[in-house]
């Protein structure tokens, strides 16, 4: 059951990356230079702004999770020695 939860978590993580990526690709495909500089917040609509901030937030969350897992594995490994 624990392995199933971990696999489900990874699938959800990839799914969110795909959704955020497609939203940012949509911005790139339909970018209008008259609305502002490329990748500036003025040139984005609300959904694109949410995707933009979610992208960086999701990177931070993934790095934090990787560091936490590394800490737990290291702690577990050191206690066995």
VENFEN-V712127 format. One record per helix or strand of 2 or more residues. SS is the DSSP state (2 for helix, 1 for strand). FROM is the first residue (numbers start at 1). LEN is the number of residues. Records with the same first field share a line. If there is no record, write none. Layout:
SS=FROM-LEN  FROM-LEN
This chain:
2=2-28  33-3  41-3  46-35
